[in-house]
Amino acid sequence: MDKVFQILIVFGLVTLLIHRFIRGKGPQYLPYDFLVRLRPPLSAAVEQRLDPADPVDAEGFELEKDDLLFSYRMTGSLTIFRRRPQGGKREMQELAVPIDCTAMAIDPTTDKLYFEAGGYWFVYGTERGTGEV
């Protein structure tokens, strides 16, 4: 009976090790969430760091950062995709953002997203984003 328990313990540990190895590939995704709404103008330091998004027809904006693709639609939705090395993309998150934004940008040092709509800047980010807003 002791042999059976030893085999089960070893099997469990090997299974846990394999699971951690498979899950450990690639950086972990942290979901974005609304942080704050700001009145313009933004601080000069933040404005200099911002990377603007590329407009996509009259439908919205798209922005790439590392292996993530941020796709904003004028209907008020932001979809975040992770690009796969073999091609294609996987949807990681979809969230509601302001409707009819006139600009979208990302701060590469803090990974915060900035949306301009209705005379305000709406800031979205993760827990890993640090620094001033």
C-alpha positions as MATLAB code, in Angstrom:
seq = 'MDKVFQILIVFGLVTLLIHRFIRGKGPQYLPYDFLVRLRPPLSAAVEQRLDPADPVDAEGFELEKDDLLFSYRMTGSLTIFRRRPQGGKREMQELAVPIDCTAMAIDPTTDKLYFEAGGYWFVYGTERGTGEV';
ca = [
       0.000    0.000    0.000;
       2.918    2.347    0.724;
       4.201    1.803   -2.816;
       0.864    2.935   -4.258;
       0.961    6.173   -2.239;
       4.564    6.808   -3.261;
       3.655    6.317   -6.924;
       0.648    8.653   -6.583;
       2.758   11.338   -4.883;
       5.455   11.128   -7.567;
       2.794   11.192  -10.303;
       1.198   14.277   -8.708;
       4.504   16.107   -8.438;
       5.458   15.318  -12.040;
       2.009   16.469  -13.225;
       2.388   19.721  -11.253;
       5.859   20.280  -12.703;
       4.612   19.725  -16.263;
       1.661   22.062  -15.682;
       3.941   24.828  -14.361;
       6.319   24.381  -17.302;
       3.547   24.657  -19.896;
       1.839   27.592  -18.174;
       5.139   29.438  -17.647;
       5.637   30.108  -21.381;
       5.304   33.741  -22.385;
       4.486   36.750  -20.263;
       1.309   36.586  -18.222;
      -1.493   38.865  -19.423;
      -2.879   41.350  -16.906;
      -6.340   42.703  -17.774;
      -6.852   46.409  -18.409;
      -9.378   48.443  -16.451;
     -10.516   52.075  -16.205;
      -8.221   54.147  -13.968;
      -9.088   57.840  -14.188;
     -10.652   60.636  -16.264;
      -8.452   63.710  -16.718;
      -9.038   67.227  -17.965;
      -6.600   68.361  -20.651;
      -3.846   69.267  -20.960;
      -1.803   66.248  -19.941;
       1.562   66.870  -18.334;
       4.354   67.630  -20.808;
       6.299   64.501  -19.794;
       3.328   62.229  -20.512;
       2.529   63.940  -23.830;
       6.097   63.424  -25.049;
       6.023   59.697  -24.196;
       2.677   58.903  -25.845;
       2.657   56.768  -29.006;
      -0.455   57.621  -31.064;
      -2.644   54.929  -32.585;
      -3.128   54.449  -36.308;
      -6.612   55.309  -37.634;
      -8.499   52.452  -39.319;
     -10.802   53.992  -41.944;
     -13.614   55.740  -40.068;
     -14.115   52.726  -37.803;
     -11.592   53.418  -35.052;
      -7.939   53.002  -34.138;
      -5.382   50.208  -33.880;
      -2.222   50.159  -31.832;
       0.508   47.531  -31.399;
       2.682   47.160  -28.296;
       5.033   44.175  -28.011;
       2.844   41.146  -28.799;
      -0.474   42.910  -28.034;
      -2.830   44.505  -30.566;
      -5.335   47.079  -29.256;
      -8.319   47.536  -31.569;
     -10.730   50.391  -30.770;
     -14.097   50.752  -32.505;
     -16.124   53.993  -32.527;
     -19.078   52.105  -31.033;
     -17.221   52.193  -27.706;
     -15.407   48.872  -27.573;
     -11.743   48.027  -27.161;
     -10.600   44.509  -28.004;
      -7.138   43.392  -26.954;
      -5.514   40.567  -28.917;
      -2.263   38.679  -28.350;
      -0.352   37.919  -31.544;
       0.826   34.334  -31.848;
       4.338   33.528  -33.109;
       2.969   31.166  -35.765;
       0.580   33.846  -37.022;
      -2.951   34.751  -36.133;
      -4.192   36.348  -32.937;
      -6.043   35.382  -29.787;
      -8.594   37.633  -28.074;
      -7.485   38.384  -24.521;
     -10.023   40.986  -23.376;
     -12.881   43.175  -24.524;
     -13.947   46.221  -22.561;
     -16.196   49.230  -22.869;
     -14.513   52.566  -23.532;
     -15.893   56.008  -24.474;
     -17.883   56.302  -27.703;
     -16.550   58.399  -30.617;
     -13.005   58.950  -29.340;
     -10.973   61.417  -31.365;
      -7.573   60.037  -30.315;
      -6.008   56.937  -28.796;
      -2.432   56.565  -27.529;
      -0.306   54.392  -25.263;
       2.387   55.354  -22.800;
       5.127   52.767  -23.459;
       6.776   53.231  -20.064;
       3.633   52.638  -17.980;
       1.553   50.627  -20.532;
      -1.424   52.931  -19.911;
      -3.934   53.596  -22.686;
      -5.248   57.130  -23.230;
      -8.531   57.873  -25.038;
      -9.646   61.436  -25.854;
     -13.401   61.979  -25.968;
     -15.734   64.819  -25.056;
     -12.936   67.123  -23.915;
     -11.463   64.604  -21.449;
      -8.704   61.992  -21.410;
      -9.804   58.543  -20.207;
      -6.946   56.416  -18.863;
      -6.944   52.612  -18.757;
      -4.205   50.409  -17.342;
      -3.147   47.366  -15.357;
      -1.657   46.886  -11.914;
       1.806   46.688  -13.456;
       1.462   50.201  -14.901;
       3.314   52.601  -12.635;
       4.314   56.222  -12.701;
       2.328   59.389  -13.087;
      -0.965   59.526  -14.911;
];
